[in-house]
Amino acid sequence: MQTLIQKLAEASAFIKARLESAQLASPKTALVLGSGLGALVERFEPLLRIPFAEIPHYAPARMPGHAGQLSLVSYRGCPLFVCEGRIHTYEGYSAAESAFLVEALCQLGIEQVVLTAAVGAIRVDLRPGQLVLLRDQINLTGLHAVDLGDPPASDLNLDMLGLYAQPAVLAAALPSVVYLGTHGPELETPAEIRAFRQLGADVVGMSVVHEACAAHLMGATVVGLVVVSNMAAGLVDPAQTGDTDTLGDFRAVAAQALPALSRLLPDVIK
């Protein structure tokens, strides 16, 4: 049976071959587009598209709003990998599978990974449609995405200091938050949100954490830009609003941050 390391080598070799056949250079930055943010790719010049299902050992995206393809685009003359969607552990995939594509791109020489997602706000001063910058995370999924090999190829105690980069321009323009990752797919209860607040979390979601750890451990700089798509359970009183749907049309709300994301992207991609 193949190890994860062997599978990653096959996937990265496949992507590299596709680039070479199209006479395209491999970018230094990869952007992962989360729920509601897929339309951002329309602002780039497309050069090459590879469906997730064609990449060895990867899987097609199944969630609505996730196009499920890896695109190579030109952005202001700069080549850029764009992951149009992602797969999640709550779909039945392992943590290693959820971070697989990001790791394969790191093997191709990616130096920076920009992770986006739609999140629920735990901090009461945040508002739906707002773009925020990740400064740290809490992984409560109970899973990890790293395959150290057999025997382990590195120390088992993996350093997570400085996980997220804080570009000065972004830090000055956006609120800085701590992301808490859950397994899903169920939304959090009001009691869980109260507990998460006590842990120091500002926003909550069901992705990002495994991709961030994998990219960090492979030496890439990680930038987290997430959009508040809804207020977390218990922060809005249904008796006052008449709305019992905590999540609502979260993808449409997340899409409200596209102009801000597009405006700040040049400060991330250098």
Rosetta silent file (secondary structure, phi, psi, omega in degrees, C-alpha in Angstrom):
SEQUENCE: MQTLIQKLAEASAFIKARLESAQLASPKTALVLGSGLGALVERFEPLLRIPFAEIPHYAPARMPGHAGQLSLVSYRGCPLFVCEGRIHTYEGYSAAESAFLVEALCQLGIEQVVLTAAVGAIRVDLRPGQLVLLRDQINLTGLHAVDLGDPPASDLNLDMLGLYAQPAVLAAALPSVVYLGTHGPELETPAEIRAFRQLGADVVGMSVVHEACAAHLMGATVVGLVVVSNMAAGLVDPAQTGDTDTLGDFRAVAAQALPALSRLLPDVIK
SCORE:     score description
SCORE:     0.000 S_00000001
   1 L     0.000  137.059 -178.437    0.000    0.000    0.000 S_00000001
   2 L   -72.988  143.907  174.219    1.307    3.452   -0.903 S_00000001
   3 L   -82.006  166.935  176.888    2.161    5.911    1.837 S_00000001
   4 H   -60.927  -37.912 -179.792    0.854    9.464    1.851 S_00000001
   5 H   -62.060  -40.888  178.009    4.326   10.671    0.906 S_00000001
   6 H   -67.429  -39.217  178.670    4.321    8.463   -2.194 S_00000001
   7 H   -64.899  -40.862  178.194    0.836    9.615   -3.172 S_00000001
   8 H   -62.455  -39.180  179.301    1.868   13.256   -2.816 S_00000001
   9 H   -62.482  -40.368  178.904    4.861   12.639   -5.070 S_00000001
  10 H   -66.862  -42.259 -179.128    2.581   11.197   -7.776 S_00000001
  11 H   -65.438  -45.372 -179.304    0.108   14.076   -7.516 S_00000001
  12 H   -66.936  -35.481  177.302    2.773   16.770   -7.680 S_00000001
  13 H   -65.873  -37.659  177.832    4.467   15.016  -10.621 S_00000001
  14 H   -63.698  -46.964  179.960    1.126   14.918  -12.463 S_00000001
  15 H   -63.806  -41.929  179.179    0.520   18.643  -11.928 S_00000001
  16 H   -61.015  -41.142  179.453    4.104   19.438  -12.947 S_00000001
  17 H   -64.403  -38.736  177.734    3.692   17.435  -16.160 S_00000001
  18 H   -64.980  -40.120  177.351    0.506   19.323  -17.013 S_00000001
  19 H   -63.088  -45.202 -177.551    2.309   22.627  -16.479 S_00000001
  20 H   -65.771  -38.390  179.514    5.241   21.567  -18.632 S_00000001
  21 H   -66.045  -28.000  177.205    2.991   20.341  -21.451 S_00000001
  22 L   -93.756    3.395 -179.830    1.344   23.774  -21.475 S_00000001
  23 L    56.065   48.252 -179.771    4.759   25.459  -21.190 S_00000001
  24 L  -118.123  141.406  178.234    3.760   27.194  -17.970 S_00000001
  25 L   -81.505  149.991  177.818    5.954   27.997  -14.990 S_00000001
  26 L   -77.650  129.925 -179.291    4.989   26.826  -11.513 S_00000001
  27 L   -69.465  172.065  175.746    3.776   29.719   -9.307 S_00000001
  28 L  -106.296   -8.518 -178.623    5.108   30.604   -5.862 S_00000001
  29 E  -128.138  139.244  174.420    1.682   31.371   -4.330 S_00000001
  30 E  -121.972  137.039  179.566   -1.449   29.238   -3.970 S_00000001
  31 E  -117.293  124.566  177.528   -4.889   30.622   -3.096 S_00000001
  32 E  -103.741  120.123 -177.287   -7.584   28.332   -1.679 S_00000001
  33 E   -96.573  122.449  179.527  -11.105   29.667   -2.233 S_00000001
  34 L   -90.874 -170.744 -176.031  -13.698   28.720    0.363 S_00000001
  35 L   -57.185  131.106  176.941  -17.492   28.803    0.353 S_00000001
  36 L    84.397   -5.950 -174.283  -18.990   31.875   -1.303 S_00000001
  37 L  -112.582    5.509 -177.572  -15.641   33.090   -2.646 S_00000001
  38 H   -60.984  -28.013 -177.668  -15.381   31.062   -5.852 S_00000001
  39 H   -67.403  -13.288  179.961  -16.349   34.039   -8.017 S_00000001
  40 H   -61.476  -29.349 -177.478  -13.007   35.661   -7.230 S_00000001
  41 H   -63.917  -22.230  179.406  -11.391   33.482   -9.890 S_00000001
  42 H   -67.115  -15.905 -179.787  -13.334   35.405  -12.556 S_00000001
  43 H   -87.705   -0.391 -179.539  -11.057   38.388  -11.861 S_00000001
  44 L  -108.841  161.034  174.952   -7.993   36.429  -13.006 S_00000001
  45 E   -89.324  115.290 -177.305   -6.764   35.453  -16.462 S_00000001
  46 E   -72.587  138.142  177.549   -7.172   31.656  -16.804 S_00000001
  47 E  -118.860  -36.943 -177.317   -4.187   29.704  -18.133 S_00000001
  48 E  -158.548  139.198  176.892   -4.857   26.068  -17.172 S_00000001
  49 E  -129.322  133.792  178.684   -7.584   24.163  -15.327 S_00000001
  50 E  -126.997  113.168  176.335   -7.299   20.676  -13.831 S_00000001
  51 E   -58.689  141.846  178.589  -10.419   19.065  -12.267 S_00000001
  52 H   -51.618  -39.861 -174.447   -9.757   17.693   -8.790 S_00000001
  53 H   -64.223  -18.953  179.782  -10.934   14.257   -9.953 S_00000001
  54 H   -86.335  -17.401 -178.116   -8.042   14.061  -12.459 S_00000001
  55 L   -77.791  123.622 -178.043   -5.334   14.630   -9.836 S_00000001
  56 L   -53.261  132.958  174.858   -3.983   11.271   -8.621 S_00000001
  57 L    69.219    9.940  175.297   -5.175   10.281   -5.144 S_00000001
  58 L  -105.728 -179.350 -174.045   -7.370   13.378   -4.779 S_00000001
  59 L  -136.433  152.848  177.940  -11.155   13.593   -4.802 S_00000001
  60 L   -69.907  144.724  174.298  -13.829   15.764   -6.456 S_00000001
  61 L   -72.209  137.991 -175.932  -15.319   18.579   -4.375 S_00000001
  62 L  -115.872  -11.390 -176.024  -18.924   17.813   -3.503 S_00000001
  63 L   -82.176  143.232  176.843  -20.112   20.850   -1.571 S_00000001
  64 L   -57.250  140.419  179.304  -22.212   23.531   -3.333 S_00000001
  65 L    87.171   -1.206  176.968  -20.176   26.554   -4.347 S_00000001
  66 L  -110.766  107.874 -175.093  -16.950   24.557   -4.704 S_00000001
  67 L   -63.987  -28.584  176.234  -16.052   24.242   -8.396 S_00000001
  68 L    74.675   46.364  176.158  -13.616   21.448   -7.641 S_00000001
  69 E  -149.205  152.123  174.739  -10.697   22.345   -9.873 S_00000001
  70 E   -98.488  121.968 -178.510   -7.124   23.531   -9.629 S_00000001
  71 E  -114.458  140.574  166.989   -6.524   26.550  -11.840 S_00000001
  72 E  -103.688  123.459 -175.942   -3.335   28.223  -12.907 S_00000001
  73 E  -128.409  167.161  172.144   -4.104   31.875  -13.556 S_00000001
  74 E  -110.392  126.771  179.595   -2.299   35.112  -14.263 S_00000001
  75 E  -125.145  107.092 -176.604   -2.935   37.910  -11.787 S_00000001
  76 L    55.101   40.574  178.328   -1.395   41.247  -12.710 S_00000001
  77 L    82.117   -0.010 -178.136    1.228   39.363  -14.691 S_00000001
  78 E  -106.922  128.712  176.770    2.003   37.010  -11.790 S_00000001
  79 E   -70.304  145.023 -174.172    1.227   33.258  -12.048 S_00000001
  80 E  -149.017  130.833  170.274   -0.978   31.963   -9.264 S_00000001
  81 E   -81.646  133.703  174.935   -2.415   28.579   -8.319 S_00000001
  82 E  -125.152  117.461  173.522   -6.091   28.812   -7.347 S_00000001
  83 E   -87.477  107.011 -177.305   -7.801   25.889   -5.622 S_00000001
  84 E   -84.468   83.107 -176.358  -11.438   26.460   -6.545 S_00000001
  85 L   103.105  179.623  179.950  -12.956   24.832   -3.497 S_00000001
  86 L  -155.159  170.825  170.906  -11.709   22.146   -1.118 S_00000001
  87 L  -108.621  155.368 -171.373  -12.758   18.847    0.431 S_00000001
  88 L  -124.035  155.292  176.953  -13.637   18.570    4.134 S_00000001
  89 H   -65.575  -30.646 -179.079  -13.286   15.987    6.878 S_00000001
  90 H   -71.056  -10.488  173.759  -17.042   16.150    7.515 S_00000001
  91 H   -83.408   -2.120 -179.645  -17.567   14.740    4.009 S_00000001
  92 L   105.499    3.699  179.283  -15.884   11.547    5.181 S_00000001
  93 L   -90.020  154.904  176.440  -12.308   12.393    4.192 S_00000001
  94 L   -76.675  168.479  176.377   -9.338   12.139    6.523 S_00000001
  95 H   -62.938  -38.441  178.706   -7.387   15.191    7.669 S_00000001
  96 H   -63.429  -38.998  178.240   -4.528   14.114    5.402 S_00000001
  97 H   -67.625  -37.351 -178.473   -6.905   13.968    2.430 S_00000001
  98 H   -67.722  -28.490  179.761   -8.322   17.402    3.213 S_00000001
  99 L   -98.231    2.119 -169.962   -4.812   18.924    3.178 S_00000001
 100 H   -58.250  -48.309 -175.099   -3.565   16.774    0.295 S_00000001
 101 H   -66.460  -40.368  177.556   -3.729   19.310   -2.536 S_00000001
 102 H   -60.918  -42.180  178.847   -2.041   22.054   -0.514 S_00000001
 103 H   -65.324  -40.546  179.169    0.785   19.646    0.368 S_00000001
 104 H   -61.818  -39.381  178.927    1.165   18.568   -3.275 S_00000001
 105 H   -69.011  -35.881  176.403    1.492   22.206   -4.327 S_00000001
 106 H   -62.792  -35.686  177.253    4.088   22.814   -1.610 S_00000001
 107 H   -66.540  -22.679  177.220    6.109   19.975   -3.098 S_00000001
 108 L   -82.775   -3.308  177.400    6.029   21.879   -6.384 S_00000001
 109 L   107.594   13.039  175.757    7.740   24.836   -4.733 S_00000001
 110 L   -61.821  131.792 -179.418    4.862   26.935   -3.412 S_00000001
 111 L  -105.227  -17.285 -178.686    6.267   29.428   -0.915 S_00000001
 112 E  -142.012  133.706  177.037    3.010   31.055    0.216 S_00000001
 113 E  -120.751  124.021  177.133   -0.479   29.653    0.789 S_00000001
 114 E  -105.664  115.105 -177.029   -3.454   31.987    1.180 S_00000001
 115 E  -103.024  128.506  175.341   -6.391   30.218    2.846 S_00000001
 116 E  -120.739  158.890 -179.703   -9.914   31.610    2.655 S_00000001
 117 E  -170.028  163.953  169.974  -13.156   30.311    4.162 S_00000001
 118 E   -97.762  135.344 -174.455  -16.567   31.312    5.450 S_00000001
 119 E  -134.157  161.242  172.321  -16.780   31.340    9.264 S_00000001
 120 E   -95.004  141.446 -178.420  -19.205   31.966   12.088 S_00000001
 121 E   -86.862  128.166  171.571  -18.501   34.899   14.406 S_00000001
 122 L   -98.253  -37.100  178.059  -18.027   34.214   18.099 S_00000001
 123 L   -74.274  128.736 -168.701  -16.739   37.697   18.888 S_00000001
 124 L   -73.544  -16.906 -179.868  -19.745   39.979   19.143 S_00000001
 125 L   -85.187   -5.162  176.582  -18.134   43.000   17.462 S_00000001
 126 L   -84.280  155.103 -176.015  -17.698   41.096   14.179 S_00000001
 127 L  -135.413  146.447  177.556  -20.396   41.302   11.517 S_00000001
 128 L   -55.203  138.873 -177.950  -21.531   39.118    8.588 S_00000001
 129 L    91.797   -3.740 -176.112  -19.824   40.040    5.333 S_00000001
 130 L   -89.421  136.024  175.928  -16.672   41.227    7.124 S_00000001
 131 E   -90.110  133.204 -178.544  -13.215   40.069    6.033 S_00000001
 132 E  -133.713  159.591 -175.757  -10.836   39.220    8.902 S_00000001
 133 E  -107.801  129.227  178.604   -7.212   38.110    9.241 S_00000001
 134 E   -78.793  134.401  175.073   -6.220   34.946   11.105 S_00000001
 135 E  -112.998  -18.564  178.791   -3.470   35.309   13.701 S_00000001
 136 E  -167.406  174.090  179.933   -3.746   31.848   15.302 S_00000001
 137 E  -145.000  160.550  173.481   -5.945   28.759   15.498 S_00000001
 138 E  -124.456  118.438 -178.222   -7.366   26.150   17.857 S_00000001
 139 E   -96.950  104.171  177.544   -7.731   22.689   16.335 S_00000001
 140 L  -107.142   21.087  179.159  -10.606   20.853   18.031 S_00000001
 141 L   -78.211  -20.000 -175.321  -11.125   18.341   15.225 S_00000001
 142 L    76.161   12.154 -175.865   -9.094   15.696   17.048 S_00000001
 143 L  -127.458  158.600  172.556   -7.265   15.021   13.777 S_00000001
 144 L  -138.205  154.331 -171.066   -3.925   15.889   12.210 S_00000001
 145 L  -103.245    2.884 -169.798   -2.860   15.910    8.582 S_00000001
 146 L   -94.762  129.812  173.179    0.824   15.094    8.870 S_00000001
 147 L  -106.835  108.448 -176.180    2.317   11.751    7.745 S_00000001
 148 L   -85.074   -3.994 -178.733    5.752   11.459    9.299 S_00000001
 149 L    87.406  175.072 -179.143    6.496    8.170    7.580 S_00000001
 150 L  -136.650  101.645    4.405    7.398    4.815    9.110 S_00000001
 151 L   -74.429  166.513 -178.350    9.770    5.276   10.820 S_00000001
 152 L   -56.114  137.390 -179.411    9.088    8.978   11.421 S_00000001
 153 L   -85.872   -8.837 -179.299   11.074   11.256    9.138 S_00000001
 154 L  -151.602  177.305  178.878   11.140   14.075   11.695 S_00000001
 155 L   -60.377  138.374 -179.924   10.589   14.934   15.329 S_00000001
 156 L   -70.848  -22.012 -179.949    7.112   14.006   16.552 S_00000001
 157 L   -91.016   97.027 -171.604    6.822   17.320   18.396 S_00000001
 158 L   -92.276  130.781 -172.875    5.954   19.661   15.545 S_00000001
 159 L   -81.500  123.828  178.274    6.352   23.405   16.133 S_00000001
 160 L  -108.830   12.314  175.958    3.287   25.537   15.458 S_00000001
 161 L   -65.358  138.255  179.082    4.775   28.869   16.538 S_00000001
 162 L    67.092   32.480 -177.599    4.238   31.548   13.907 S_00000001
 163 L   -56.955  -46.729 -177.696    1.675   29.440   12.064 S_00000001
 164 L  -107.808  133.056  174.219    0.003   32.436   10.407 S_00000001
 165 L   -76.142  152.232  179.590    1.843   35.345    8.833 S_00000001
 166 L  -124.520   74.655  178.571    0.657   38.871    9.639 S_00000001
 167 L   -53.864  134.469 -171.985    1.437   41.066    6.600 S_00000001
 168 H   -57.088  -42.122 -178.531    1.605   44.651    7.851 S_00000001
 169 H   -63.922  -41.031  179.768   -0.864   46.030    5.299 S_00000001
 170 H   -70.080  -42.027 -179.547   -3.456   43.371    6.140 S_00000001
 171 H   -61.889  -31.776  179.223   -2.931   43.697    9.896 S_00000001
 172 H   -78.304  -24.654 -173.204   -3.573   47.424    9.630 S_00000001
 173 H   -98.230  -22.477 -170.653   -6.699   47.019    7.506 S_00000001
 174 L  -126.815  150.314  171.206   -8.470   44.015    9.058 S_00000001
 175 L   -62.793  143.228  179.243   -9.495   42.729   12.487 S_00000001
 176 E  -101.053  131.026 -171.383   -7.146   40.004   13.726 S_00000001
 177 E  -135.890  160.738  172.067   -8.843   36.835   14.994 S_00000001
 178 E  -102.846  127.280 -177.940   -8.291   33.347   16.398 S_00000001
 179 E   -95.988  132.359  174.002   -9.934   30.590   14.348 S_00000001
 180 E  -110.665  123.463 -178.448  -11.363   27.496   16.028 S_00000001
 181 E   -99.952  128.552  174.785  -11.726   24.449   13.786 S_00000001
 182 L  -112.985  166.402 -179.106  -14.376   21.782   14.428 S_00000001
 183 L   -75.017  -39.563 -175.170  -14.982   18.513   12.601 S_00000001
 184 L    74.267 -173.769    5.841  -18.595   19.208   11.592 S_00000001
 185 L   -86.776   -6.295 -178.011  -20.896   18.771    9.791 S_00000001
 186 L   -70.751  144.898  174.658  -23.284   19.812   12.562 S_00000001
 187 L   -71.931  164.435 -176.385  -23.292   23.448   13.591 S_00000001
 188 L   -78.000  152.430  174.152  -22.269   24.372   17.100 S_00000001
 189 L   -85.191  160.916  175.369  -24.707   24.644   19.995 S_00000001
 190 H   -56.131  -35.928  179.198  -24.995   27.880   22.013 S_00000001
 191 H   -66.280  -39.010  178.075  -23.271   26.090   24.918 S_00000001
 192 H   -65.835  -39.573  178.678  -20.366   25.109   22.678 S_00000001
 193 H   -63.188  -40.258  176.868  -20.019   28.677   21.440 S_00000001
 194 H   -62.195  -40.723  178.588  -19.855   29.924   25.035 S_00000001
 195 H   -66.155  -41.295  179.693  -17.139   27.342   25.738 S_00000001
 196 H   -62.923  -36.558  177.707  -15.220   28.301   22.592 S_00000001
 197 H   -63.774  -39.221  178.150  -15.275   31.947   23.662 S_00000001
 198 H   -65.588  -26.783  178.249  -13.725   30.938   26.993 S_00000001
 199 H   -77.787  -12.101  179.047  -10.980   29.143   25.039 S_00000001
 200 L   101.741   13.108 -179.430  -10.112   32.402   23.286 S_00000001
 201 L   -83.581  143.167  176.702  -11.739   31.779   19.892 S_00000001
 202 L  -105.882  -31.947  179.317  -13.117   34.658   17.821 S_00000001
 203 E  -138.903  160.996 -177.803  -14.498   32.708   14.827 S_00000001
 204 E  -135.846  144.147  179.176  -15.407   29.071   14.153 S_00000001
 205 E  -158.641 -178.568 -174.739  -15.341   26.928   11.023 S_00000001
 206 L  -122.481   25.413  178.481  -14.958   23.411    9.607 S_00000001
 207 L  -146.669 -159.168  169.559  -11.892   23.773    7.383 S_00000001
 208 L    73.845  -50.365 -166.640   -8.517   25.583    7.221 S_00000001
 209 H   -59.418  -41.385 -177.311   -6.752   24.052   10.263 S_00000001
 210 H   -73.757  -38.643  176.951   -5.306   20.984    8.516 S_00000001
 211 H   -62.866  -42.546 -178.924   -4.268   22.884    5.391 S_00000001
 212 H   -62.740  -47.187 -179.240   -2.576   25.527    7.545 S_00000001
 213 H   -63.086  -44.437 -178.055   -0.606   23.002    9.601 S_00000001
 214 H   -62.693  -46.304 -179.550    0.464   21.012    6.538 S_00000001
 215 H   -64.020  -42.209 -179.455    1.636   24.095    4.622 S_00000001
 216 H   -61.345  -44.833 -177.106    3.465   25.471    7.666 S_00000001
 217 H   -71.802  -16.684  176.370    5.301   22.211    8.288 S_00000001
 218 L   -96.140    8.514  171.607    6.365   22.095    4.637 S_00000001
 219 L    91.809    5.465 -179.878    7.976   25.516    4.975 S_00000001
 220 L   -86.731  150.331  171.441    5.361   27.697    3.265 S_00000001
 221 E   -77.800  134.348 -177.105    4.167   31.039    4.610 S_00000001
 222 E  -114.463  126.303  174.154    0.484   30.815    5.543 S_00000001
 223 E  -118.000  127.772  179.673   -1.939   33.747    5.331 S_00000001
 224 E  -109.830  115.372  176.923   -5.505   33.242    6.559 S_00000001
 225 E  -121.554  107.897 -176.646   -8.222   35.533    5.179 S_00000001
 226 E  -120.781  157.925 -176.009  -11.713   34.446    6.208 S_00000001
 227 E  -114.388  130.545  174.226  -15.151   35.983    5.860 S_00000001
 228 E   -71.690  115.011 -178.882  -17.743   36.182    8.610 S_00000001
 229 E  -101.121  -18.042 -178.804  -20.808   34.587    7.026 S_00000001
 230 E  -165.320  160.651  172.369  -23.043   34.406   10.108 S_00000001
 231 E   -84.857  138.578 -176.434  -23.188   35.028   13.828 S_00000001
 232 L   -66.421  162.877 -175.825  -22.618   31.849   15.827 S_00000001
 233 L   -56.690  134.063  177.680  -25.421   30.073   17.675 S_00000001
 234 L    92.352   -9.233 -178.862  -26.755   31.955   20.691 S_00000001
 235 L   -89.812  -15.930  178.060  -25.486   35.382   19.634 S_00000001
 236 L  -121.935  131.622 -178.291  -28.728   36.365   17.924 S_00000001
 237 L   -87.422  110.048 -179.579  -32.084   36.134   19.703 S_00000001
 238 H   -59.289  -27.234  179.948  -34.650   34.516   17.340 S_00000001
 239 H   -65.558  -28.698  179.617  -37.460   36.046   19.408 S_00000001
 240 H   -88.919  -34.662 -175.874  -36.245   39.493   18.394 S_00000001
 241 H   -94.409  -22.264 -175.530  -35.285   38.779   14.796 S_00000001
 242 L    75.599    6.750 -176.712  -37.913   36.191   13.903 S_00000001
 243 L  -110.356  115.303  179.916  -35.126   34.213   12.196 S_00000001
 244 L   -98.654   -0.079  179.989  -34.534   30.681   13.490 S_00000001
 245 L   -94.942  102.522 -177.003  -32.011   29.804   10.758 S_00000001
 246 L   -61.628  -41.706 -173.478  -28.565   30.442   12.266 S_00000001
 247 L   -81.120  -42.371 -179.397  -26.685   29.836    9.030 S_00000001
 248 L    60.575 -156.216  178.036  -29.019   31.453    6.501 S_00000001
 249 L   -87.013   73.976 -170.616  -27.670   32.004    2.992 S_00000001
 250 H   -67.389  -28.796 -179.670  -24.097   32.077    4.238 S_00000001
 251 H   -67.892  -40.088  178.238  -22.519   31.774    0.782 S_00000001
 252 H   -65.189  -38.589  178.333  -24.264   34.914   -0.435 S_00000001
 253 H   -66.290  -43.440  179.173  -23.154   36.758    2.702 S_00000001
 254 H   -60.268  -36.125 -178.722  -19.564   35.552    2.279 S_00000001
 255 H   -63.823  -19.086  178.428  -19.587   36.821   -1.313 S_00000001
 256 L   -64.016  -21.028 -178.691  -20.087   40.359    0.036 S_00000001
 257 L   -87.070   -1.706 -177.784  -16.410   40.333    1.023 S_00000001
 258 H   -57.268  -43.699  178.344  -15.196   39.719   -2.553 S_00000001
 259 H   -60.348  -41.961  179.366  -14.451   43.415   -3.263 S_00000001
 260 H   -66.096  -41.280  179.270  -12.384   43.738   -0.085 S_00000001
 261 H   -63.997  -42.896  179.040  -10.562   40.483   -0.776 S_00000001
 262 H   -64.096  -37.227 -178.639   -9.831   41.544   -4.354 S_00000001
 263 H   -69.715  -34.720 -175.451   -8.566   44.926   -3.169 S_00000001
 264 H   -91.302  -14.318 -175.090   -6.192   43.454   -0.580 S_00000001
 265 H   -57.966  -39.902  178.836   -4.946   40.510   -2.618 S_00000001
 266 H   -59.056  -26.969  179.156   -2.127   42.476   -4.316 S_00000001
 267 H   -76.977  -14.291  178.112   -0.682   43.165   -0.857 S_00000001
 268 H   -94.442  -41.734 -176.689   -0.519   39.411   -0.233 S_00000001
 269 L   -94.931  107.858 -177.137    0.782   38.279   -3.628 S_00000001
 270 L  -116.560    0.000    0.000    4.114   39.918   -4.272 S_00000001
